[in-house]
């Protein structure tokens, strides 16, 4: 079903909503991007839902309604910027906001009131992409490797795509052979949480605060002993595993906060570099996307840890780093409407190809 699609993504970083308008003809074409930050109140409510608490069902339902309102608002903004109308859009692909990811228990939860979003936007909505893969025995994540294959693969050159959102994930795009991918550890989630706790900023712009600190080797080694780094793919993770509470348990207590930030940046870079060396050794080109691609310090550390590889940003391939994930869920919406599978079993561990997503008519 070619045409215009809207992709909506709010990720583990919980910094806000990225929205894209894409033309999904033979070659996907990004037309417009818009970002809407979460209000402090909504971000706090979503963060709280990552932990057990009182009256969770009511609070989750209210948050889902608030998300639908936010998603509808940014969709309207996007269409106004593009001078497009709702009747030109085939569908909205909405990832929703992950508040629990527990594939080992058979579920994942991405909040959104999709019926309300369809009502407010006047556009059909496709959401809940991860549940069917988990029902088929998979991790439900990462789902973006199928999109990476469609738009970034090269027939003669092996590539890797590294999405650095709250969690970092890697897609291996070999010139020959199967596409693989997996979550490889924390992306921005620990850095964002730490700078919020100590500087009141939602993220470390450009890695400027981390650049003022010194990496603490002993802390870095303790963090790298986490069993997730040694687990073999398929694997996925989230705030359940990498969060400030668990981080604080590894601290001696006398570290300078700025040195901890530098160490967390190095943790993300080292986790990604080790995973690439183990699973994507033949990839000469490494393309970064997600918010972490704009962290200059992180990007430079990755280049230093990956000698002999070319580290670049997906902007060079035609899709801006902050737009890739939202575009992926627009593409997955198109796949759902066409009855085509959206997962890669070799990535998620599912028993086979599955059509992903639930459809809410306009």
SERO-4910 file (N, C-alpha, C, O; in steps of 0.05 Angstrom, whole numbers):
BEGIN
 pado doro    nc1    nc2    nc3   cac1   cac2   cac3    cc1    cc2    cc3    oc1    oc2    oc3
  Unk    A     17    -24      0      0      0      0     18     25      0     23     36     21
  Unk    A     27     33    -23     44     57    -24     29     82    -17      4     82    -17
  Unk    A     43    103    -10     31    128     -2     45    141     21     68    133     28
  Unk    A     33    161     33     44    175     55     37    162     81     14    154     86
  Unk    A     56    159     99     52    147    126     65    166    146     85    179    141
  Unk    A     53    165    170     65    179    193     77    158    212     63    138    218
  Unk    A    101    162    221    113    145    241    117    160    267    126    183    266
  Unk    A    109    148    289    111    161    315    127    144    334    122    120    337
  Unk    A    148    155    346    165    140    363    171    156    389    180    179    387
  Unk    A    167    144    411    177    155    437    191    132    451    178    112    458
  Unk    A    217    134    454    233    112    462    240    111    491    229    125    508
  Unk    A    259     93    498    266     88    525    278    113    539    277    115    564
  Unk    A    290    131    523    300    155    535    278    173    547    283    189    565
  Unk    A    254    170    537    230    185    547    235    215    546    227    229    564
  Unk    A    248    224    525    252    253    521    229    266    506    227    291    507
  Unk    A    213    251    492    191    262    477    184    245    453    191    222    451
  Unk    A    170    257    434    159    243    411    173    253    386    175    276    380
  Unk    A    183    233    370    193    239    344    172    230    324    162    208    325
  Unk    A    166    248    305    145    242    285    157    247    257    171    267    253
  Unk    A    152    229    239    161    233    211    138    229    192    120    213    197
  Unk    A    140    243    170    122    237    147    140    225    125    159    238    117
  Unk    A    133    201    117    149    187     97    131    179     73    108    172     77
  Unk    A    143    180     50    131    169     26    141    141     22    165    137     15
  Unk    A    124    122     26    132     94     24    125     82     -3    108     65     -5
  Unk    A    138     93    -24    135     81    -50    156     60    -53    162     45    -34
  Unk    A    167     56    -77    187     36    -81    212     41    -64    224     22    -54
  Unk    A    219     66    -61    242     74    -44    232     93    -23    222    115    -29
  Unk    A    233     85      3    223    103     24    237    130     23    261    132     20
  Unk    A    221    151     26    232    178     24    222    194     48    197    197     52
  Unk    A    240    204     64    233    220     87    226    248     78    242    261     64
  Unk    A    202    257     85    192    283     77    195    305     98    205    327     93
  Unk    A    187    298    123    188    318    144    192    303    171    184    280    174
  Unk    A    204    318    190    208    308    217    199    329    236    203    353    232
  Unk    A    187    321    259    180    339    280    185    326    307    181    302    310
  Unk    A    194    342    326    198    331    353    182    347    373    182    372    372
  Unk    A    170    333    392    155    346    413    164    335    440    159    312    446
  Unk    A    176    351    457    185    342    483    161    334    501    140    346    498
  Unk    A    166    315    518    146    309    539    145    331    559    166    343    565
  Unk    A    122    337    570    121    355    593    134    341    617    135    316    618
  Unk    A    145    356    635    158    344    659    138    325    674    146    305    685
  Unk    A    112    333    674     93    317    688     88    290    675     87    269    688
  Unk    A     86    290    648     82    265    634    107    247    636    105    223    639
  Unk    A    130    259    633    155    243    635    157    231    662    165    207    665
  Unk    A    151    246    683    152    234    710    132    212    714    138    192    726
  Unk    A    108    215    702     88    194    704     97    169    690     93    146    700
  Unk    A    109    172    666    119    148    651    142    135    665    143    110    666
  Unk    A    160    151    675    183    139    690    173    123    714    183    101    720
  Unk    A    153    134    728    143    120    752    130     94    745    131     75    761
  Unk    A    118     92    721    105     67    712    125     45    705    117     22    700
  Unk    A    151     52    704    171     31    700    177     15    725    191     -5    724
  Unk    A    166     24    747    170     10    773    142      3    784    123     17    779
  Unk    A    140    -19    800    115    -25    813    106     -3    831    123     10    844
  Unk    A     80      2    833     70     23    849     40     21    853     27      3    842
  Unk    A     29     39    869      1     39    875    -16     48    851     -8     65    836
  Unk    A    -39     35    848    -59     44    828    -47     45    800    -53     64    785
  Unk    A    -31     26    794    -17     26    768    -36     26    744    -31     40    724
  Unk    A    -57     10    745    -75      8    722    -88     35    716    -89     43    692
  Unk    A    -97     50    736   -109     76    732    -88     96    721    -93    110    701
  Unk    A    -64     96    733    -43    114    724    -34    108    695    -28    126    680
  Unk    A    -33     82    689    -25     74    662    -46     83    641    -39     91    619
  Unk    A    -72     80    648    -93     88    630    -93    118    625    -96    127    603
  Unk    A    -88    134    646    -86    163    643    -62    170    626    -64    188    609
  Unk    A    -40    157    631    -16    163    615    -20    156    585    -11    170    568
  Unk    A    -34    133    580    -40    126    552    -57    147    539    -53    153    515
  Unk    A    -76    158    553    -93    179    542    -76    204    536    -79    216    515
  Unk    A    -58    211    555    -41    235    551    -23    231    527    -18    249    512
  Unk    A    -12    206    524      5    201    501    -11    204    475     -1    215    456
  Unk    A    -35    194    474    -52    196    450    -56    225    443    -55    233    419
  Unk    A    -61    242    463    -64    271    458    -38    282    447    -38    298    428
  Unk    A    -15    275    459     10    285    449     17    275    421     26    290    404
  Unk    A     12    250    416     17    239    389     -1    253    368      9    259    346
  Unk    A    -26    257    375    -44    271    356    -35    299    350    -36    309    328
  Unk    A    -25    313    371    -16    341    368      8    342    349     10    359    331
  Unk    A     28    324    354     52    325    337     46    316    309     58    325    290
  Unk    A     26    298    305     18    290    278      6    314    263     11    318    240
  Unk    A    -11    330    277    -22    353    264      0    373    257     -1    385    236
  Unk    A     19    377    275     41    395    270     57    387    245     64    403    228
  Unk    A     62    361    244     77    350    222     63    355    195     75    363    176
  Unk    A     37    349    195     21    353    170     21    383    162     22    389    138
  Unk    A     19    400    182     18    429    176     45    438    164     46    453    145
  Unk    A     67    427    175     93    434    164     96    424    135    109    437    119
  Unk    A     85    401    130     88    389    103     66    399     84     67    392     60
  Unk    A     48    415     94     25    425     78     10    401     66      3    401     42
  Unk    A      6    381     83     -9    357     75    -34    355     91    -37    368    112
  Unk    A    -53    338     83    -78    334     96    -81    306    106    -67    288     96
  Unk    A    -99    302    125   -103    275    136   -111    254    115   -103    231    117
  Unk    A   -127    263     95   -137    243     76   -114    234     56   -119    216     41
  Unk    A    -91    247     58    -68    238     41    -52    217     56    -35    204     43
  Unk    A    -57    213     81    -41    194     97    -55    167     99    -78    165    107
  Unk    A    -41    146     91    -52    119     92    -56    110    121    -77     99    128
  Unk    A    -36    114    138    -38    105    166    -16    118    182      4    128    172
  Unk    A    -20    116    208      0    123    228     11     97    240     -4     80    248
  Unk    A     37     95    240     50     73    254     61     84    280     79    100    281
  Unk    A     49     75    302     55     86    329     67     64    347     54     44    352
  Unk    A     92     68    355    105     48    372     93     48    400     92     27    412
  Unk    A     84     71    410     76     73    438    100     75    457    123     73    448
  Unk    A     94     80    482    115     84    502    120     59    519    102     51    534
  Unk    A    143     47    516    149     23    532    152     30    561    167     48    569
  Unk    A    137     16    578    140     20    607    148     -7    620    158     -7    643
  Unk    A    144    -29    607    154    -55    616    161    -72    591    146    -72    572
  Unk    A    184    -85    593    192   -103    571    201   -129    584    224   -130    594
  Unk    A    184   -149    585    189   -173    599    184   -198    581    166   -214    587
  Unk    A    199   -201    560    194   -224    542    197   -250    556    185   -270    549
  Unk    A    215   -251    577    218   -277    591    193   -285    606    189   -308    613
  Unk    A    176   -265    611    150   -271    624    127   -271    603    104   -274    611
  Unk    A    134   -267    578    114   -269    557     98   -244    551     77   -245    539
  Unk    A    110   -220    558     95   -196    551    114   -172    549    136   -172    559
  Unk    A    104   -152    535    116   -126    533     94   -106    533     72   -112    523
  Unk    A     98    -82    543     77    -63    546     85    -36    535    103    -22    547
  Unk    A     73    -27    513     77     -1    502     51     15    504     31      8    491
  Unk    A     51     35    520     27     50    526     19     68    503     36     82    492
  Unk    A     -6     67    496    -19     87    479    -49     79    477    -55     56    475
  Unk    A    -66     99    478    -94     94    472    -98     98    442   -104    120    433
  Unk    A    -95     76    428    -95     78    398   -122     85    387   -124     99    367
  Unk    A   -143     77    401   -170     84    392   -174    114    394   -185    127    376
  Unk    A   -164    126    416   -166    155    419   -148    169    399   -157    190    388
  Unk    A   -125    159    393   -107    171    373   -121    171    346   -120    191    332
  Unk    A   -133    149    338   -147    147    312   -170    167    311   -174    180    291
  Unk    A   -184    170    333   -206    189    335   -196    218    332   -208    233    317
  Unk    A   -175    224    346   -165    252    346   -152    259    320   -155    282    310
  Unk    A   -137    240    309   -122    246    285   -139    243    259   -133    256    239
  Unk    A   -160    227    261   -176    222    237   -161    205    217   -166    206    193
  Unk    A   -142    189    226   -125    171    210   -124    144    223   -122    142    247
  Unk    A   -124    123    207   -122     96    219    -95     93    232    -75    105    224
  Unk    A    -94     77    253    -70     74    270    -63     45    271    -79     27    275
  Unk    A    -37     39    267    -26     13    272     -7     15    295     11     31    295
  Unk    A    -11     -3    315      6     -2    339     10    -30    350      3    -49    337
  Unk    A     22    -32    374     26    -58    387     41    -77    369     32   -100    364
  Unk    A     64    -68    359     80    -84    340     94   -107    353    100   -127    340
  Unk    A    101   -105    379    119   -125    391    105   -150    401    118   -171    403
  Unk    A     79   -148    408     66   -170    422     65   -196    405     68   -217    416
  Unk    A     60   -194    379     57   -218    363     84   -233    362     84   -258    362
  Unk    A    106   -219    360    132   -232    359    136   -247    386    146   -269    386
  Unk    A    129   -235    408    133   -248    434    114   -272    436    122   -293    447
  Unk    A     90   -269    425     71   -292    425     83   -316    410     76   -339    416
  Unk    A    100   -310    390    112   -331    374    139   -339    386    155   -352    372
  Unk    A    144   -333    411    168   -342    425    192   -323    422    214   -331    430
  Unk    A    188   -299    410    210   -281    406    214   -261    428    198   -261    448
  Unk    A    234   -245    426    240   -224    445    222   -199    441    220   -182    458
  Unk    A    210   -197    417    194   -173    411    211   -149    404    201   -127    399
  Unk    A    237   -152    404    256   -130    399    284   -142    393    289   -165    402
  Unk    A    300   -128    378    293   -103    364    278   -110    338    282   -131    326
  Unk    A    260    -91    331    245    -95    306    256    -78    283    248    -83    260
  Unk    A    273    -59    289    283    -41    267    302    -55    247    304    -45    225
  Unk    A    315    -78    254    333    -89    233    319    -95    206    332    -93    186
  Unk    A    294   -103    206    281   -108    181    280    -83    164    283    -84    140
  Unk    A    274    -60    177    274    -35    163    302    -27    154    306    -17    132
  Unk    A    321    -31    172    349    -25    164    357    -40    139    370    -29    121
  Unk    A    349    -66    138    355    -81    114    343    -69     89    355    -68     68
  Unk    A    318    -60     92    303    -49     69    315    -23     58    314    -18     34
  Unk    A    327     -7     76    335     20     67    365     25     68    375     43     55
  Unk    A    380      8     84    409     14     87    427     -7     77    452     -3     75
  Unk    A    417    -31     69    435    -53     60    448    -46     34    436    -31     17
  Unk    A    472    -56     30    487    -51      5    495    -79     -6    505    -96      9
  Unk    A    492    -83    -32    497   -110    -43    526   -118    -43    532   -142    -44
  Unk    A    545    -99    -42    573   -106    -43    588    -99    -17    610   -109    -13
  Unk    A    576    -84      1    590    -75     24    576    -83     50    552    -77     53
  Unk    A    590    -97     68    578   -104     93    577    -80    111    597    -65    113
  Unk    A    554    -76    124    550    -52    141    539    -61    168    527    -82    171
  Unk    A    542    -43    187    528    -46    213    513    -19    218    524      2    213
  Unk    A    489    -22    229    474      2    237    471      0    268    462    -20    278
  Unk    A    479     21    282    477     22    311    457     43    318    461     67    314
  Unk    A    435     35    330    414     53    340    420     59    369    418     40    386
  Unk    A    426     84    376    433     91    403    410    108    414    411    133    414
  Unk    A    389     94    424    368    108    438    373    104    468    396    105    476
  Unk    A    352    100    484    357     94    512    373     69    514    392     68    530
  Unk    A    366     49    499    381     24    496    394     24    469    383     34    450
  Unk    A    418     13    467    432     11    441    426    -16    428    427    -37    442
  Unk    A    421    -16    403    419    -41    388    434    -40    362    438    -19    350
  Unk    A    442    -63    353    459    -66    330    445    -83    309    432   -103    315
  Unk    A    447    -74    284    439    -90    261    463    -96    243    477    -77    235
  Unk    A    468   -121    238    489   -129    220    477   -134    192    459   -150    189
  Unk    A    487   -119    172    477   -121    145    500   -131    127    513   -115    114
  Unk    A    504   -157    127    526   -168    111    520   -167     81    496   -168     73
  Unk    A    540   -164     65    536   -164     36    525   -191     27    509   -193      8
  Unk    A    533   -212     41    523   -239     36    514   -251     62    528   -249     83
  Unk    A    491   -264     63    482   -278     87    459   -263    101    450   -242     91
  Unk    A    450   -275    123    427   -264    137    433   -239    153    454   -236    164
  Unk    A    413   -222    154    414   -199    172    410   -209    201    393   -226    206
  Unk    A    426   -198    219    422   -205    247    421   -178    263    428   -157    253
  Unk    A    412   -180    288    411   -156    304    403   -163    333    392   -184    338
  Unk    A    409   -145    351    403   -150    379    408   -125    395    423   -107    387
  Unk    A    396   -123    419    403   -102    438    430   -109    449    435   -132    457
  Unk    A    448    -89    452    475    -95    461    481    -82    488    503    -86    499
  Unk    A    462    -67    500    467    -55    526    456    -27    528    440    -19    511
  Unk    A    464    -11    548    453     16    551    463     34    528    486     32    519
  Unk    A    445     51    519    452     73    501    454     98    517    475    104    529
  Unk    A    433    114    518    432    139    532    419    137    560    421    156    575
  Unk    A    407    114    566    389    113    589    403    120    615    393    135    632
  Unk    A    427    109    620    442    115    645    453    143    644    452    157    665
  Unk    A    464    152    622    475    179    620    453    200    624    457    220    638
  Unk    A    430    195    612    408    214    615    398    215    645    394    237    656
  Unk    A    395    192    657    386    191    684    406    204    703    398    218    722
  Unk    A    432    200    698    452    211    716    454    241    714    456    255    735
  Unk    A    453    252    690    455    281    687    429    295    697    431    317    707
  Unk    A    407    281    695    382    293    706    384    294    736    376    314    749
  Unk    A    395    273    749    397    272    778    417    293    788    414    303    811
  Unk    A    438    300    773    459    317    783    461    344    770    472    363    782
  Unk    A    449    347    747    450    373    733    423    384    726    420    408    719
  Unk    A    403    368    729    376    377    722    370    379    692    351    391    684
  Unk    A    388    367    676    385    368    647    374    341    638    380    320    650
  Unk    A    358    341    616    346    317    607    366    299    592    361    275    590
  Unk    A    387    311    581    408    295    568    434    311    567    434    335    571
  Unk    A    456    298    562    482    310    561    487    319    532    498    304    516
  Unk    A    481    344    526    482    354    498    511    352    488    529    365    499
  Unk    A    514    337    467    540    334    454    560    319    471    583    315    463
  Unk    A    552    309    495    570    296    513    588    315    528    609    308    538
  Unk    A    580    341    529    596    362    540    604    357    569    626    362    578
  Unk    A    584    347    585    590    342    614    609    319    617    628    319    632
  Unk    A    604    297    602    622    274    603    650    282    595    669    271    606
  Unk    A    653    300    577    680    308    568    696    322    590    720    323    589
  Unk    A    682    332    610    696    346    633    706    326    654    721    333    672
  Unk    A    697    301    652    704    281    672    726    262    663    736    264    640
  Unk    A    733    244    681    753    224    675    741    196    679    727    191    699
  Unk    A    746    179    660    735    152    662    747    137    686    772    138    690
  Unk    A    730    124    701    739    109    725    742     79    717    722     66    715
  Unk    A    766     70    713    770     42    702    757     21    719    745      2    708
  Unk    A    760     23    745    749      1    762    718      1    761    706    -20    760
  Unk    A    706     25    760    677     26    758    668     15    730    649      0    729
  Unk    A    683     22    710    676     13    683    677    -18    682    659    -30    671
  Unk    A    697    -30    694    700    -59    694    677    -72    709    667    -93    701
  Unk    A    670    -60    732    647    -71    747    621    -70    731    606    -90    731
  Unk    A    617    -48    717    593    -46    701    593    -66    678    572    -77    670
  Unk    A    616    -71    666    618    -89    643    616   -118    651    614   -136    634
  Unk    A    616   -124    677    613   -152    686    583   -160    686    577   -183    692
  Unk    A    565   -142    680    537   -149    680    532   -172    660    543   -172    638
  Unk    A    516   -191    668    512   -215    652    500   -210    625    504   -226    607
  Unk    A    486   -187    622    473   -182    596    494   -180    574    489   -188    551
  Unk    A    517   -168    580    537   -164    559    548   -191    548    556   -193    525
  Unk    A    548   -212    565    558   -238    557    536   -256    545    542   -276    532
  Unk    A    511   -248    548    489   -265    538    490   -265    507    495   -244    495
  Unk    A    485   -288    496    485   -290    467    459   -281    455    438   -285    468
  Unk    A    458   -269    431    433   -262    418    418   -288    411    430   -309    409
  Unk    A    391   -286    407    375   -261    408    372   -252    437    368   -267    455
  Unk    A    373   -225    440    369   -214    467    359   -185    464    365   -171    445
  Unk    A    344   -177    484    335   -149    486    334   -141    515    334   -158    533
  Unk    A    333   -116    520    333   -106    547    319    -79    549    309    -69    529
  Unk    A    319    -68    573    305    -42    578    312    -31    605    333    -38    617
  Unk    A    295    -13    615    300      0    641    298    -20    664    308    -15    686
  Unk    A    286    -43    659    285    -63    680    313    -72    688    318    -79    711
  Unk    A    331    -71    669    359    -81    673    378    -58    678    393    -58    697
  Unk    A    376    -37    662    395    -15    664    380     10    674    366     23    659
  Unk    A    385     16    699    371     39    712    389     50    734    409     38    741
  Unk    A    381     73    745    398     87    764    400     71    790    420     72    804
  Unk    A    378     57    798    379     41    823    401     20    821    417     17    840
  Unk    A    402      6    799    423    -15    796    450     -2    793    470    -13    804
  Unk    A    452     21    780    478     34    778    489     42    805    512     37    811
  Unk    A    472     53    822    481     62    848    492     39    865    509     44    882
  Unk    A    483     15    860    493     -8    875    522    -15    868    536    -28    883
  Unk    A    531     -5    845    558    -11    836    577     11    844    602      8    841
  Unk    A    567     34    855    584     56    862    596     53    890    584     42    908
  Unk    A    620     63    893    633     63    919    621     85    937    621     83    961
  Unk    A    612    107    924    599    129    938    616    154    940    605    175    947
  Unk    A    641    152    933    658    175    934    667    186    907    685    202    905
  Unk    A    654    176    886    661    184    859    650    212    853    629    220    863
  Unk    A    665    228    838    655    253    828    633    248    808    637    231    790
  Unk    A    610    261    810    589    256    790    598    259    761    589    244    744
  Unk    A    615    279    755    623    283    728    640    259    718    640    253    694
  Unk    A    655    246    736    671    223    728    653    199    723    659    182    706
  Unk    A    632    197    738    612    175    733    600    179    705    596    160    691
  Unk    A    593    204    698    582    210    672    602    202    650    594    189    630
  Unk    A    627    208    653    647    201    633    649    170    631    652    160    609
  Unk    A    646    157    654    648    127    654    624    115    641    626     95    627
  Unk    A    600    127    645    576    117    632    577    120    602    568    103    587
  Unk    A    589    142    593    593    146    564    611    125    553    607    113    531
  Unk    A    633    119    568    652     98    559    639     71    560    645     54    543
  Unk    A    621     66    579    606     41    581    590     36    555    591     14    544
  Unk    A    575     56    547    559     54    522    577     48    499    572     31    483
  Unk    A    599     64    496    617     60    473    630     33    474    632     20    453
  Unk    A    639     24    497    652     -2    499    633    -25    493    640    -44    480
  Unk    A    609    -23    504    589    -44    499    583    -47    469    581    -69    459
  Unk    A    580    -24    456    575    -25    427    599    -36    412    596    -53    394
  Unk    A    623    -26    418    647    -34    404    652    -64    407    659    -77    388
  Unk    A    649    -74    431    654   -103    436    633   -120    420    640   -141    409
  Unk    A    608   -111    420    588   -126    406    593   -126    376    590   -147    362
  Unk    A    602   -104    365    609   -102    337    633   -120    330    633   -134    310
  Unk    A    653   -120    347    676   -137    343    669   -166    343    681   -182    328
  Unk    A    651   -174    360    643   -202    362    624   -211    340    627   -233    330
  Unk    A    605   -194    333    583   -203    316    583   -190    288    569   -199    270
  Unk    A    598   -169    284    598   -154    258    626   -148    249    632   -126    239
  Unk    A    644   -167    253    673   -162    248    678   -154    219    697   -139    214
  Unk    A    662   -163    201    667   -158    172    654   -132    163    657   -125    140
  Unk    A    641   -117    181    628    -92    173    648    -70    174    657    -61    195
  Unk    A    656    -60    150    674    -37    149    660    -11    156    672      7    169
  Unk    A    635     -8    147    620     16    152    601     13    175    586     -7    176
  Unk    A    602     31    194    584     31    217    569     57    217    581     79    220
  Unk    A    543     55    215    526     79    214    510     82    240    497     63    249
  Unk    A    511    105    252    497    111    277    471    125    273    469    142    255
  Unk    A    451    118    289    426    133    289    415    134    317    428    123    336
  Unk    A    393    148    321    383    153    348    396    177    360    415    188    349
  Unk    A    386    186    383    396    210    396    425    209    402    439    229    401
  Unk    A    436    185    409    464    182    415    483    188    392    506    193    397
  Unk    A    472    187    368    489    194    345    497    224    345    516    231    332
  Unk    A    483    240    361    490    269    363    508    275    387    514    298    392
  Unk    A    516    254    401    534    257    424    562    256    413    573    235    407
  Unk    A    575    279    410    602    281    397    623    264    412    639    251    399
  Unk    A    622    265    438    642    250    454    638    220    450    658    206    446
  Unk    A    613    211    451    608    183    446    616    174    418    628    153    415
  Unk    A    610    190    399    616    183    371    647    181    368    657    163    354
  Unk    A    662    200    380    691    199    378    703    175    392    722    163    382
  Unk    A    691    168    415    701    144    429    695    119    413    712    100    412
  Unk    A    673    118    400    667     94    383    687     92    360    697     71    354
  Unk    A    693    115    348    713    115    326    740    105    336    754     90    322
  Unk    A    747    113    360    773    105    371    774     76    378    794     62    376
  Unk    A    751     65    387    749     37    395    745     18    371    745     -6    374
  Unk    A    740     30    348    735     14    324    755     21    302    747     30    280
  Unk    A    781     17    307    801     23    287    797      7    261    791    -17    262
  Unk    A    801     20    239    797      6    214    769      7    203    764     -2    181
  Unk    A    750     17    219    722     19    210    715     48    206    726     66    219
  Unk    A    697     53    187    687     80    182    662     85    198    642     71    193
  Unk    A    663    103    217    639    109    234    626    134    224    639    155    223
  Unk    A    601    132    216    587    155    205    559    155    216    552    139    234
  Unk    A    542    174    207    515    177    216    496    171    192    503    177    169
  Unk    A    472    161    198    454    153    176    445    176    159    433    172    138
  Unk    A    449    200    168    443    223    151    456    220    123    444    228    103
  Unk    A    479    208    123    493    203     97    478    184     79    482    184     55
  Unk    A    461    168     91    446    148     75    418    158     69    401    143     58
  Unk    A    412    183     76    386    195     68    365    197     90    344    209     85
  Unk    A    370    187    114    351    189    135    365    199    160    384    186    170
  Unk    A    357    222    170    370    234    193    369    216    217    349    201    220
  Unk    A    389    217    233    392    198    256    368    197    274    360    176    283
  Unk    A    357    221    280    334    222    298    308    213    286    287    212    299
  Unk    A    308    208    260    283    200    245    281    171    239    260    162    231
  Unk    A    303    156    243    303    128    233    282    111    247    268     96    233
  Unk    A    281    111    273    262     94    287    233    100    280    217     82    276
  Unk    A    226    126    280    199    133    273    192    124    245    170    114    240
  Unk    A    211    127    226    207    118    199    203     88    198    188     78    182
  Unk    A    218     74    215    215     44    216    187     36    223    177     17    212
  Unk    A    174     50    242    147     42    250    126     51    230    105     39    229
  Unk    A    132     72    214    115     77    191    116     54    171     96     46    161
  Unk    A    140     45    166    145     23    148    131     -3    158    119    -18    142
  Unk    A    134     -8    184    120    -32    195     90    -30    194     76    -50    190
  Unk    A     79     -5    196     50     -2    192     42     -9    163     22    -22    159
  Unk    A     58     -1    144     53     -8    117     53    -38    113     36    -50     99
  Unk    A     73    -52    125     74    -81    124     49    -94    136     39   -113    125
  Unk    A     40    -83    158     17    -95    171     -8    -93    154    -23   -112    151
  Unk    A    -12    -69    142    -35    -65    125    -35    -83    100    -55    -90     89
  Unk    A    -10    -89     91     -7   -106     67     -8   -135     74     -7   -152     56
  Unk    A     -9   -142    100     -8   -170    109     19   -182    105     21   -207    101
  Unk    A     40   -166    106     67   -176    103     81   -177    130     76   -160    147
  Unk    A     99   -197    134    113   -199    160    131   -175    165    142   -163    146
  Unk    A    135   -169    191    152   -146    198    176   -154    215    194   -138    219
  Unk    A    176   -178    225    198   -187    243    219   -203    227    213   -212    205
  Unk    A    242   -206    239    262   -224    229    268   -245    250    280   -238    271
  Unk    A    259   -270    246    262   -290    267    290   -294    277    295   -300    300
  Unk    A    310   -291    258    338   -294    267    347   -272    285    368   -275    298
  Unk    A    332   -250    286    338   -228    304    324   -231    331    337   -229    352
  Unk    A    298   -236    330    282   -236    354    281   -264    368    275   -266    391
  Unk    A    286   -285    352    283   -312    363    255   -323    360    249   -345    371
  Unk    A    237   -309    346    210   -320    342    210   -345    325    230   -351    311
  Unk    A    188   -361    327    187   -386    313    185   -382    282    189   -402    268
  Unk    A    179   -359    273    176   -354    245    168   -325    239    165   -309    257
  Unk    A    165   -320    214    156   -293    205    128   -288    215    111   -306    214
  Unk    A    122   -264    223     96   -257    233     88   -229    223    105   -211    221
  Unk    A     62   -225    217     52   -198    212     49   -185    239     37   -196    258
  Unk    A     59   -161    242     60   -147    268     41   -124    268     38   -109    248
  Unk    A     27   -120    291     11    -96    294    -19   -100    296    -30   -119    285
  Unk    A    -31    -83    312    -61    -82    313    -70    -57    299    -58    -36    302
  Unk    A    -92    -59    285   -102    -38    267   -127    -25    279   -147    -39    285
  Unk    A   -127      1    282   -150     16    291   -159     35    269   -145     54    262
  Unk    A   -183     29    257   -192     46    234   -197     75    243   -201     80    267
  Unk    A   -196     93    224   -201    121    229   -230    125    237   -238    148    242
***
